[in-house]
């Protein structure tokens, strides 16, 4: 398969269109195909940026795309 780079905007519209703009931990784990335990681990290790609202974690879509290195400045490294 060709090495095709998606911009963050295209990935946002194509890959995550059925999800809200700010994800909860369950939605993030569903998207990544990982368990809740692994999702919490990624957040605790600061691998995925998040917002903490009360006791709940919220992950804006751009933070998830940055973790996946889609459309971020880290792509060029």
C-alpha positions as CSV (number, residue, x, y, z in Angstrom):
1,X,0.0,0.0,0.0
2,X,1.2,3.5,-0.8
3,X,2.6,5.6,2.0
4,X,-0.2,8.2,2.0
5,X,-0.2,11.0,4.6
6,X,-3.5,12.4,5.8
7,X,-3.8,15.9,7.1
8,X,-5.2,16.3,10.5
9,X,-8.3,18.0,9.1
10,X,-9.0,15.1,6.6
11,X,-8.4,12.5,9.3
12,X,-10.7,14.4,11.6
13,X,-13.5,14.4,9.0
14,X,-13.0,10.9,7.6
15,X,-11.8,8.7,10.4
16,X,-13.6,10.1,13.4
17,X,-16.8,11.6,11.9
18,X,-19.2,9.4,13.9
19,X,-17.6,10.5,17.2
20,X,-18.1,13.8,19.2
21,X,-15.4,16.5,19.1
22,X,-14.4,15.6,22.7
23,X,-14.1,11.9,23.4
24,X,-14.5,10.1,26.7
25,X,-12.1,7.3,27.6
26,X,-14.4,4.5,26.3
27,X,-14.7,6.2,22.9
28,X,-11.0,6.7,22.7
29,X,-10.3,3.0,23.5
30,X,-12.9,2.0,21.0
31,X,-11.2,4.0,18.3
32,X,-7.8,2.7,19.1
33,X,-9.0,-0.9,19.6
34,X,-7.5,-1.2,23.1
35,X,-8.8,-2.0,26.6
36,X,-9.8,0.6,29.1
37,X,-6.9,-0.5,31.3
38,X,-4.5,0.2,28.4
39,X,-6.2,3.5,27.6
40,X,-5.9,4.7,31.2
41,X,-2.2,3.6,31.1
42,X,-1.6,5.8,28.0
43,X,-3.1,8.8,29.8
44,X,-1.2,8.2,33.0
45,X,2.1,7.9,31.1
46,X,1.2,11.2,29.3
47,X,1.4,9.5,25.9
48,X,-2.1,10.9,25.1
49,X,-2.9,14.5,26.2
50,X,-6.2,14.9,27.8
51,X,-8.4,17.2,29.9
52,X,-9.6,16.2,33.3
53,X,-13.1,17.3,34.1
54,X,-14.0,16.4,37.6
55,X,-13.0,12.8,37.9
56,X,-13.4,12.1,34.2
57,X,-10.9,12.3,31.4
58,X,-11.9,14.0,28.1
59,X,-9.8,13.7,25.0
60,X,-10.3,16.3,22.2
61,X,-10.0,14.6,18.7
62,X,-6.9,16.7,17.8
63,X,-5.1,15.2,20.9
64,X,-5.9,11.7,19.7
65,X,-4.7,12.5,16.2
66,X,-1.5,14.0,17.6
67,X,-0.9,10.7,19.5
68,X,-1.4,8.9,16.2
69,X,1.0,11.4,14.6
70,X,-1.5,12.4,11.9
71,X,-1.0,15.9,10.7
72,X,1.2,16.8,13.5
73,X,4.6,18.5,13.3
74,X,6.2,15.2,14.5
75,X,5.3,13.6,11.1
76,X,8.3,15.2,9.5
77,X,10.7,13.7,12.0
